[in-house]
Amino acid sequence: MEEHQRILAVDDAPDNLTLLERMLKRQGFDVLKASSGKECLALSASEHPDLIVLDVAMPVMNGFETLKYLKANEITKDIPVIILTANSKDAKSIEEGFSLGADEYLTKPIDQDELIARVRSILRVVKAEREVEQLKADFQSMLVHDLRSPLSVIIGVLQLGARGDLDRNPSERKEFMHSALETSQRMLGLINDILDVAKIEAGKIQINKQPNDLNAIIGGAVGRLKLLAREKEINLRVEQTEDIMICECDSGKIDQVVTNLLSNAIKFTPNNGEIVIRIYRQAFGEETAGLKGEYIALDVSDTGVGISMEELPLIFDRYRQAKNAKGTAHKGTGLGLTIVKRISEAHGGRVFVESSLGKGTKFTVLIPDGVKD
């Protein structure tokens, strides 16, 4: 929350410093004060404020020198800095400030509305960057765990087999081998997700469009996952028209979309729940949300835990999992829905989501109907 964010105001003129303090405190910020460059460096290192508002014209150590030391110090180099200049036409000073690492500049006399707008803008960016860094750190931690744990299972089975411990009981050997196979497949899926996202981000995703029957693609994905649904006694239904749903698409990539959506639905739907897959044609006469023309629509609806309204806009972000998903027994990379979104868009389509906490979620994928009868 912004009321907990601390800003260090630096100015050698007591009146200016008091004015800055009042402006910032009035907006709910905590304010630290420094009257010299040396004091600024000491406070920045010890208190690590969220933002520094730094005056340029100070004796002994001016603002530029102070900024230079701030950016050279590992402890303070990432703290954003707004520099204050006395002359709006002093382009050389402004350029020097930016070259040393300043994030913004303001001219005196200070306009309160402009100051607060710049401060809030920078702090929003900083907060977003920190959230992404935390997500990456959480993802890396999860990744190490999710690779180490299955490897331990596989190694354990191989050690038993190498010692001959499984030779005496064929049924037990079959059970252990099946467990190792399933574990290997989960690892491969995790690695493939990581590689796919890397390709997508590098702009190297390749879509090989051919006429394909989406009914057949959906049937294949359902066939592979129906056992998982059966284990949780989930009613898995496919609703489709009798039409042959042929469209220009990459069958492997669309299979990946369907598999990811179904896997998520099974993971986050409790026992005795229901998942419904629908496929149908939909036309957009007028351009709606970037859509125009005829599409084949795929709905995957479940009676699962649902997603809050606050988190819905974020679920397609990399490494992101909804908070309610984190509390389940099933963990994931947070990459599956990113892949769904990017593949859909690479086909010229879109993906939409509707959800209600405790009631369930519906994903709708739209793919252009490129093949005419």
C-alpha positions as CSV (number, residue, x, y, z in Angstrom):
1,M,0.0,0.0,0.0
2,E,1.2,3.5,-0.8
3,E,0.9,4.7,2.9
4,H,3.7,2.3,3.7
5,Q,6.0,3.6,1.0
6,R,8.9,5.8,2.1
7,I,10.3,8.8,0.1
8,L,13.6,10.5,0.9
9,A,13.5,14.2,0.2
10,V,16.9,15.9,-0.3
11,D,17.4,19.6,-0.3
12,D,19.9,21.9,1.5
13,A,17.2,24.7,1.8
14,P,15.1,24.1,5.0
15,D,12.0,25.8,3.6
16,N,12.1,23.7,0.4
17,L,12.6,20.5,2.5
18,T,9.7,21.3,4.7
19,L,7.5,22.0,1.6
20,L,8.4,18.7,0.1
21,E,7.7,16.9,3.3
22,R,4.2,18.5,3.6
23,M,3.3,17.7,0.0
24,L,4.3,14.1,0.3
25,K,2.9,13.4,3.8
26,R,-0.4,14.9,2.7
27,Q,-0.7,12.1,0.2
28,G,0.0,9.4,2.8
29,F,3.7,8.8,2.2
30,D,6.2,8.4,4.9
31,V,9.0,10.9,4.4
32,L,12.7,10.9,5.3
33,K,14.7,14.1,5.1
34,A,18.3,14.9,4.2
35,S,19.9,18.3,3.9
36,S,23.1,17.3,2.0
37,G,24.4,14.8,-0.5
38,K,26.4,13.0,2.2
39,E,23.4,12.6,4.5
40,C,21.4,11.3,1.5
41,L,23.9,8.6,0.8
42,A,23.9,7.5,4.5
43,L,20.1,7.4,4.8
44,S,19.6,5.7,1.5
45,A,22.0,2.9,2.4
46,S,20.6,2.4,5.9
47,E,16.8,3.0,5.3
48,H,16.5,2.0,1.6
49,P,13.6,4.3,0.7
50,D,11.2,3.5,-2.2
51,L,12.0,6.7,-4.0
52,I,14.4,9.7,-3.7
53,V,13.5,13.3,-4.6
54,L,16.9,14.9,-5.0
55,D,17.8,18.6,-5.5
56,V,20.6,19.4,-7.9
57,A,21.9,22.7,-6.5
58,M,23.5,21.7,-3.2
59,P,26.9,22.8,-1.8
60,V,29.9,20.5,-1.2
61,M,28.3,17.5,-3.0
62,N,25.7,18.5,-5.6
63,G,22.8,16.4,-6.8
64,F,24.6,14.9,-9.7
65,E,27.6,13.8,-7.6
66,T,25.1,12.3,-5.1
67,L,23.3,10.5,-7.9
68,K,26.5,9.1,-9.2
69,Y,27.4,7.6,-5.8
70,L,23.9,6.3,-5.4
71,K,24.0,4.4,-8.7
72,A,27.5,3.1,-8.0
73,N,26.5,1.5,-4.7
74,E,25.0,-2.0,-4.9
75,I,22.7,-1.3,-2.0
76,T,21.2,1.9,-3.4
77,K,21.6,1.6,-7.2
78,D,18.0,0.4,-7.8
79,I,16.3,3.1,-5.9
80,P,14.5,5.4,-8.3
81,V,15.4,9.1,-8.3
82,I,13.5,12.3,-9.3
83,I,15.9,15.2,-9.7
84,L,14.9,18.8,-9.0
85,T,16.3,21.5,-11.2
86,A,16.0,25.3,-10.8
87,N,15.8,26.0,-14.5
88,S,13.4,24.3,-16.9
89,K,15.5,25.4,-19.9
90,D,18.7,23.9,-18.5
91,A,18.7,21.0,-21.0
92,K,22.3,20.1,-20.3
93,S,21.7,19.5,-16.6
94,I,18.6,17.5,-17.4
95,E,20.5,15.4,-19.9
96,E,23.3,14.8,-17.4
97,G,20.8,13.7,-14.7
98,F,19.2,11.1,-17.1
99,S,22.7,9.9,-18.2
100,L,23.6,9.3,-14.5
101,G,20.4,7.2,-14.0
102,A,17.7,9.6,-12.9
103,D,14.2,8.4,-13.6
104,E,12.4,11.8,-13.8
105,Y,13.1,15.5,-13.3
106,L,11.0,18.4,-12.0
107,T,11.7,22.1,-12.1
108,K,11.3,24.6,-9.3
109,P,9.0,26.0,-8.1
110,I,7.4,22.6,-7.5
111,D,3.9,22.0,-8.7
112,Q,2.3,19.7,-6.2
113,D,0.0,17.9,-8.6
114,E,2.9,17.2,-11.0
115,L,5.1,16.0,-8.2
116,I,2.6,13.6,-6.8
117,A,1.7,12.3,-10.3
118,R,5.4,11.6,-11.1
119,V,5.9,10.0,-7.7
120,R,2.9,7.7,-8.1
121,S,3.8,6.8,-11.6
122,I,7.3,5.8,-10.7
123,L,6.2,3.8,-7.6
124,R,3.7,1.9,-9.7
125,V,6.4,0.9,-12.1
126,V,8.7,-0.1,-9.3
127,K,5.9,-2.2,-7.6
128,A,5.2,-4.0,-10.9
129,E,8.8,-4.7,-11.5
130,R,9.2,-6.1,-7.9
131,E,6.2,-8.3,-8.4
132,V,7.6,-9.8,-11.6
133,E,10.9,-10.4,-9.9
134,Q,9.2,-12.1,-7.0
135,L,7.1,-14.2,-9.5
136,K,10.3,-15.3,-11.2
137,A,12.0,-16.2,-7.9
138,D,8.9,-18.2,-6.9
139,F,8.9,-19.9,-10.3
140,Q,12.6,-20.8,-10.1
141,S,12.1,-22.2,-6.6
142,M,9.1,-24.2,-7.7
143,L,10.9,-25.4,-10.8
144,V,13.8,-26.8,-8.8
145,H,11.4,-28.6,-6.5
146,D,9.3,-29.9,-9.4
147,L,12.4,-31.3,-11.2
148,R,14.2,-32.6,-8.2
149,S,11.2,-34.5,-6.7
150,P,10.3,-36.6,-9.8
151,L,14.0,-37.3,-10.5
152,S,14.3,-38.7,-7.0
153,V,11.4,-41.1,-7.8
154,I,12.9,-42.2,-11.1
155,I,16.3,-42.7,-9.6
156,G,14.8,-44.6,-6.7
157,V,13.0,-47.0,-9.1
158,L,16.2,-47.5,-11.2
159,Q,18.2,-48.2,-8.0
160,L,15.7,-50.9,-7.0
161,G,15.8,-52.4,-10.4
162,A,19.6,-52.3,-10.6
163,R,19.9,-54.2,-7.3
164,G,17.4,-56.8,-8.4
165,D,14.9,-55.9,-5.7
166,L,12.1,-55.9,-8.2
167,D,12.9,-59.2,-9.8
168,R,11.1,-61.3,-7.1
169,N,7.7,-59.6,-7.6
170,P,6.6,-59.0,-11.2
171,S,3.4,-57.2,-10.2
172,E,5.3,-54.8,-7.9
173,R,7.9,-54.3,-10.6
174,K,5.1,-53.3,-13.0
175,E,3.7,-50.9,-10.5
176,F,7.1,-49.2,-9.9
177,M,7.8,-49.0,-13.6
178,H,4.4,-47.4,-14.3
179,S,5.1,-44.8,-11.5
180,A,8.5,-44.0,-13.0
181,L,6.9,-43.6,-16.5
182,E,4.2,-41.3,-15.3
183,T,6.7,-39.2,-13.4
184,S,8.9,-39.0,-16.5
185,Q,6.0,-37.8,-18.6
186,R,5.1,-35.1,-16.0
187,M,8.8,-33.9,-16.1
188,L,8.7,-33.8,-19.9
189,G,5.5,-31.8,-19.9
190,L,7.1,-29.3,-17.5
191,I,10.2,-29.0,-19.7
192,N,8.1,-28.6,-22.8
193,D,6.1,-25.8,-21.2
194,I,9.3,-23.9,-20.4
195,L,10.7,-24.4,-23.8
196,D,7.4,-23.3,-25.5
197,V,7.3,-20.1,-23.5
198,A,10.9,-19.4,-24.3
199,K,10.2,-19.8,-28.0
200,I,7.1,-17.7,-27.8
201,E,8.9,-14.9,-26.1
202,A,11.7,-15.1,-28.7
203,G,9.2,-14.8,-31.5
204,K,10.1,-18.3,-32.7
205,I,6.7,-20.0,-32.3
206,Q,5.9,-21.7,-35.6
207,I,2.4,-22.4,-36.7
208,N,1.9,-25.0,-39.4
209,K,-1.7,-24.5,-40.5
210,Q,-3.5,-27.3,-42.3
211,P,-7.2,-28.3,-42.6
212,N,-7.9,-30.2,-39.4
213,D,-11.0,-31.5,-37.7
214,L,-11.3,-29.9,-34.3
215,N,-13.7,-32.7,-33.1
216,A,-10.9,-35.2,-33.6
217,I,-8.4,-33.0,-31.8
218,I,-10.7,-32.6,-28.8
219,G,-11.5,-36.3,-28.8
220,G,-7.8,-37.2,-28.6
221,A,-7.2,-34.8,-25.7
222,V,-10.3,-36.1,-23.8
223,G,-9.2,-39.7,-24.4
224,R,-5.9,-39.1,-22.8
225,L,-7.3,-37.2,-19.8
226,K,-10.5,-39.0,-19.0
227,L,-8.7,-41.4,-16.6
228,L,-7.6,-38.4,-14.5
229,A,-11.2,-37.2,-14.4
230,R,-12.5,-40.6,-13.6
231,E,-10.1,-40.9,-10.6
232,K,-11.8,-37.8,-9.1
233,E,-15.3,-39.0,-10.2
234,I,-15.7,-35.9,-12.4
235,N,-18.4,-36.0,-15.0
236,L,-16.5,-35.1,-18.3
237,R,-18.9,-34.3,-21.1
238,V,-18.3,-33.3,-24.7
239,E,-21.1,-31.3,-26.4
240,Q,-20.7,-30.8,-30.1
241,T,-22.9,-30.4,-33.2
242,E,-23.0,-33.0,-35.9
243,D,-21.1,-30.6,-38.2
244,I,-17.6,-31.5,-39.2
245,M,-15.5,-28.8,-37.6
246,I,-12.7,-28.2,-40.1
247,C,-10.5,-25.2,-39.8
248,E,-7.0,-24.1,-40.8
249,C,-4.9,-24.7,-37.7
250,D,-1.8,-26.3,-36.3
251,S,-3.2,-29.6,-34.9
252,G,-0.3,-30.1,-32.4
253,K,-0.6,-26.5,-31.1
254,I,-4.4,-26.7,-30.8
255,D,-4.1,-30.0,-29.0
256,Q,-1.8,-28.3,-26.6
257,V,-4.4,-25.6,-26.0
258,V,-7.2,-28.2,-25.3
259,T,-4.9,-30.3,-23.1
260,N,-3.8,-27.4,-21.0
261,L,-7.4,-26.2,-20.5
262,L,-8.7,-29.6,-19.6
263,S,-5.8,-30.4,-17.3
264,N,-6.4,-27.1,-15.4
265,A,-10.1,-27.9,-15.2
266,I,-9.5,-31.4,-13.8
267,K,-6.9,-30.1,-11.3
268,F,-9.1,-27.4,-9.9
269,T,-12.5,-29.1,-9.9
270,P,-13.3,-31.0,-6.7
271,N,-14.4,-34.7,-6.6
272,N,-17.8,-35.3,-8.2
273,G,-17.7,-32.1,-10.1
274,E,-18.4,-31.6,-13.8
275,I,-16.5,-30.4,-16.9
276,V,-18.2,-29.6,-20.1
277,I,-16.5,-29.1,-23.5
278,R,-18.5,-27.4,-26.2
279,I,-17.5,-26.7,-29.8
280,Y,-19.6,-24.6,-32.1
281,R,-19.4,-21.9,-34.8
282,Q,-19.8,-18.3,-34.0
283,A,-20.0,-15.3,-36.4
284,F,-19.2,-11.7,-35.6
285,G,-21.0,-9.3,-37.9
286,E,-19.4,-6.2,-36.5
287,E,-15.8,-6.0,-35.2
288,T,-16.0,-7.0,-31.5
289,A,-12.9,-6.9,-29.3
290,G,-10.8,-7.3,-32.5
291,L,-12.9,-10.1,-33.9
292,K,-14.7,-10.1,-37.2
293,G,-16.0,-12.9,-39.4
294,E,-16.6,-16.6,-38.6
295,Y,-14.9,-18.5,-35.9
296,I,-15.0,-21.9,-34.4
297,A,-15.5,-21.6,-30.6
298,L,-14.3,-24.0,-27.9
299,D,-15.7,-23.7,-24.4
300,V,-14.2,-25.6,-21.4
301,S,-16.4,-25.1,-18.4
302,D,-15.9,-26.5,-14.9
303,T,-17.5,-26.5,-11.5
304,G,-14.2,-25.8,-9.8
305,V,-12.8,-23.4,-7.3
306,G,-13.1,-20.4,-9.5
307,I,-11.0,-17.2,-9.8
308,S,-11.6,-13.9,-8.2
309,M,-12.5,-10.8,-10.2
310,E,-9.2,-9.1,-9.1
311,E,-7.1,-11.9,-10.5
312,L,-8.9,-12.6,-13.7
313,P,-6.9,-10.0,-15.7
314,L,-3.6,-11.5,-14.5
315,I,-4.1,-15.2,-15.1
316,F,-2.6,-15.2,-18.6
317,D,0.7,-13.6,-17.3
318,R,3.8,-15.7,-17.1
319,Y,4.4,-17.7,-13.8
320,R,1.0,-16.5,-12.5
321,Q,-1.3,-18.7,-10.5
322,A,-4.5,-17.6,-8.8
323,K,-4.2,-17.5,-5.0
324,N,-7.0,-20.1,-4.6
325,A,-5.0,-22.4,-7.0
326,K,-1.9,-22.1,-4.8
327,G,-3.9,-23.6,-2.0
328,T,-4.7,-26.8,-3.8
329,A,-2.8,-30.0,-3.8
330,H,-1.9,-29.5,-7.5
331,K,1.0,-27.2,-8.3
332,G,1.9,-25.9,-11.7
333,T,4.3,-23.6,-13.5
334,G,1.9,-20.8,-14.2
335,L,2.8,-21.2,-17.8
336,G,-0.1,-23.2,-19.2
337,L,-2.5,-20.4,-19.7
338,T,0.2,-18.1,-21.1
339,I,0.8,-20.8,-23.8
340,V,-3.0,-21.1,-24.4
341,K,-3.2,-17.3,-25.0
342,R,-0.2,-17.1,-27.2
343,I,-1.1,-20.0,-29.4
344,S,-4.7,-18.7,-29.8
345,E,-3.4,-15.3,-30.9
346,A,-0.8,-16.9,-33.2
347,H,-3.8,-18.4,-35.1
348,G,-5.5,-15.0,-35.3
349,G,-7.9,-15.9,-32.5
350,R,-8.6,-15.0,-28.9
351,V,-9.2,-16.5,-25.5
352,F,-11.7,-15.3,-23.0
353,V,-12.4,-16.3,-19.4
354,E,-15.4,-16.0,-17.1
355,S,-15.3,-17.2,-13.5
356,S,-16.9,-17.0,-10.1
357,L,-15.3,-18.0,-6.8
358,G,-16.6,-21.3,-5.6
359,K,-18.8,-21.9,-8.6
360,G,-16.4,-22.5,-11.5
361,T,-14.7,-21.2,-14.6
362,K,-15.3,-21.1,-18.3
363,F,-12.6,-20.6,-20.9
364,T,-13.6,-19.8,-24.5
365,V,-11.1,-20.1,-27.4
366,L,-12.0,-18.6,-30.7
367,I,-10.1,-19.8,-33.9
368,P,-10.8,-18.3,-37.3
369,D,-12.9,-20.6,-39.5
370,G,-10.6,-20.5,-42.4
371,V,-11.9,-23.4,-44.4
372,K,-15.2,-23.0,-46.3
373,D,-17.4,-25.8,-47.4
